[in-house]
Amino acid sequence: FRNAGVEVKLLKLNRNGSTSLLKLFIILVNTFYKTKPDIAHVQYISPGLVPILAAKTAGLKTIISTIHAGGKAGFDLKAKCIFTISSFLVSHFFCVSKSVAGFWFKRSSNQIFRYSVIHNCVSSIFRERNFSFKKFFEASSDSFVLGIVGRVVHSKGHDILLRSLKLLKSKYPNII
């Protein structure tokens, strides 16, 4: 980012302890007051509401947020309540898929949602560069190759995918 001319400020926060969210809020409000950005971008779900509230408290007019995940796994009533509050404070949401948008933006008569879907573009990047995973992994042309880009955390469902592939391997031996 710095090479592109973007100022980077590392907050170096300790995420342990009951006061860490309050410290994050105070540091962000102070940072927003000092830097006066035109736009704040928050990656939703984590860290979520804290930076949105800090941006609003500091008087920022435009707050955008990108949502990468959705679905019943890991997103309970508390997460939906926090999201509802966020929806009144964020100028616009960007979702990485229609399924993410469908999960978070179910129509409700008392909420006005401003969102767009911008699909993750990993597959198009590899297509444009003529990259072949099959060649990279020295797999046969009839092999089935599945790539995952993301954090390896439970909420992403990698464990379900891997268990499913193990079951499919006996029926489809070309899965690598």
N, C-alpha and C positions, 0 to 999 in steps of 0.2 A: 504494500500500500504506500509506503513511504517513497518508493521509487517512482510511483505514479503521481507524486506530489500531494498525497493525502496526509494530513496530520494525524498521527496515531497517539492516543493517550492510554497507557496501560494503567488500570486502576489498582492492580495488585491487591485484591481483596481476599481475605480469608473467608471461605464459605462455611466455616464451622461456627456454631454458636447462635444463640437466639437473637443477637443484635446485628447479624450480618446483613439482613435485608434493610434494616433501618440505616445502617452505615452506607449501603449501596444507594439508597434513596437520597441521603444527604449529599454524598459525593456527586451524584448525578445532577441534582438540582444546582449545586455550586458550579459544576462543570458547564451545564447549559447556560447559566447566568453569565459566566465569564466568556464563553465562546460564541454565544448567540447564533447557533446554527439556524439555517432557514428550514431545514427538514431534519427530523429525527427518525431513524429507521430502527425498529425493534424486531428482533427475530422472536416470533411467538411460537411456542408456548413458554419456553424458558428463555429469558428471565421473565417475560410476560408483563404483568401489571405494574411492577415496581418502576421500571424505566418509563412506562407510559404516564404514570402519575407524576413522576419527577419532571418529565418534559412539560406536562400541562402546568404544574406548579411553577415552573420557570418561565411560563408564558409562551411556549412554542405554539405556533399556529398550525403547523403541518406535521402530523405524526403518521408514518406509514408502517405497516407491519407485514412480515412474510410468515405464513403458516406452512409448516412442512409436514405436520402429522395430524391425523384424525382417526377416529374409530373408537369403538367401545373399550378397547384394551388400554388402560391407563388414564382415561379421561372420565372422571366421575362427576357427580353433581357439583362438587366444589369447583372443578376446572371449568364447568359450563357456566357457573355463576360468575366466576372471575372473568371469563370471556365476555359475558353479557355486559359487565361493567366496562370492559375494554372497548366494546363495540360502540359505546357512546362517546368515547374519547379519541379514538383513532380516526384519522381522515380517510384512510383507504387501506384495505387488506389485499394482499396478494397471496394466492394459494398455489401450491405447486402441482395440484391435480384436481380434476373434477370431483373425485371422491373426497378429498380433503374439504373442498368447498361445500359439498353436499352434507358432510358431517357437521360442520360448524355453522353453516348459513341456512339452516332450515327456516323457511318463511314463518314469520310471526307477525301478527297484526300490530304489535306495539314496538317493533324494532325496525329501523331502517339500516340495512347493511350496504356498505360500499365496498365491493370487492371485485377482483378480477382473477382469472386463472391464467397463470404463466407456467406452462408445463416444464418440469425438469428437462433439461436438454442434453443429458449425458449421451443418449443414443445418437442424437443428431451430430454431436461433436465427433464421435468416433466414425460415423458414416462419412462425414465431410473429409476426414483425414484418411479414409480408406483403411482404417485399422481393423485387423482381424484377430479376435480373441482366439479363434480356432488355430490360427497360425502361431500365435504367441504361446499357447499351451500345447502346441504340437498335437492337436486333436484331429481325429478323422473328420472328413467333410460332413458325415452324417451325425456327428456328435451334437448334443444339445448343451449349449454353454449359457449359464445364467450368471450375470454380474450383479453385485450389490455395491452401491455407493452409499455410505452413511455410517453413522456411529453404531457400533455393535453394543446395543443396549436392549434390554428385555422388551421395552415398549415398541421397538421396531419389528418384532416378530421373527427375527432370524432363526430362533430355535424352532418355530413351527415350520418354517421353510425347509430347514435342514432335515428335520424328522420326516417331512413329506417327501423330500428327494430320496431319502434312504428307502422309503416304501416304494417309490416309483422305480428305483434302480433295478429291482428284480424283474419288473415288467419291461422296462426300457433300458437295456444295458448301455446304450450310447450316451446316457447322461454322465457328464464328468464333474 
